[in-house]
Amino acid sequence: MPTRTATVGSSVGLHARPAALIAEAAGGLGSTVTINGVDASSSLMIMTLGAKCGDTVEVAGDDQADVDKIAALVEQDLDAD
């Protein structure tokens, strides 16, 4: 199973807005992707991780390109205006 380590880039961590954007992107993929073992297409499950800015998470899935796409979103500051 392809994996990639990613550092949380959002200043608020993986909270409401960043989690929703990641979940929306993951939901549109053709494969399953997880972040630290939770379903990346569920914003609620992403928020339960409590990941803060600078924390490291593991993104895993069935397809390397999909894993890379979600990992790149995790690394962005998705809460920036």
C-alpha positions as CSV (number, residue, x, y, z in Angstrom):
1,M,0.0,0.0,0.0
2,P,1.5,3.3,-1.0
3,T,2.2,5.8,1.8
4,R,3.6,9.2,2.2
5,T,4.5,11.2,5.3
6,A,3.2,14.8,5.3
7,T,3.6,17.7,7.7
8,V,0.4,19.6,8.5
9,G,0.6,23.1,6.9
10,S,-2.6,24.7,8.0
11,S,-2.2,27.2,10.8
12,V,-5.3,25.8,12.5
13,G,-4.2,22.2,11.9
14,L,-6.6,19.7,10.4
15,H,-9.7,21.4,11.8
16,A,-13.0,22.3,10.2
17,R,-12.2,24.1,6.9
18,P,-9.0,22.2,6.0
19,A,-10.6,18.9,6.9
20,A,-13.6,19.7,4.8
21,L,-11.5,20.6,1.8
22,I,-9.4,17.4,2.1
23,A,-12.5,15.3,2.6
24,E,-14.1,16.8,-0.5
25,A,-11.0,16.0,-2.6
26,A,-10.6,12.5,-1.2
27,G,-14.3,11.8,-1.8
28,G,-13.8,12.5,-5.5
29,L,-10.9,10.1,-5.9
30,G,-11.3,6.7,-7.5
31,S,-9.5,5.0,-4.5
32,T,-9.5,4.9,-0.8
33,V,-7.1,7.2,1.1
34,T,-6.5,7.3,4.8
35,I,-4.7,9.8,7.1
36,N,-3.2,8.1,10.2
37,G,-5.6,5.3,9.5
38,V,-8.9,7.3,9.3
39,D,-11.0,7.7,6.1
40,A,-9.7,10.9,4.4
41,S,-13.1,11.4,2.8
42,S,-14.7,12.1,6.2
43,S,-14.0,15.6,7.6
44,L,-15.3,14.5,11.0
45,M,-12.8,11.6,11.1
46,I,-10.0,13.9,10.0
47,M,-10.8,16.3,12.8
48,T,-10.7,13.6,15.4
49,L,-7.0,13.2,14.7
50,G,-6.4,16.5,16.5
51,A,-3.4,17.1,14.2
52,K,-1.9,20.6,14.7
53,C,0.3,22.7,12.4
54,G,3.7,21.1,12.1
55,D,2.5,17.6,13.1
56,T,3.5,14.7,10.9
57,V,0.8,12.4,9.6
58,E,0.9,9.3,7.4
59,V,-1.2,9.3,4.2
60,A,-1.9,5.9,2.7
61,G,-4.1,4.5,0.0
62,D,-4.5,2.2,-3.0
63,D,-3.0,4.6,-5.6
64,Q,0.2,6.5,-5.2
65,A,-1.1,9.5,-7.2
66,D,-4.1,9.8,-5.0
67,V,-1.9,9.5,-1.9
68,D,0.3,12.3,-3.2
69,K,-2.7,14.5,-4.0
70,I,-4.1,14.3,-0.5
71,A,-0.6,14.6,1.1
72,A,-0.1,17.8,-0.8
73,L,-3.3,19.2,0.5
74,V,-2.4,18.3,4.1
75,E,0.9,20.2,3.6
76,Q,-0.9,23.4,2.3
77,D,-2.2,26.2,4.5
78,L,-5.8,25.5,3.6
79,D,-7.1,28.1,6.1
80,A,-5.2,31.0,4.5
81,D,-7.4,33.8,3.3
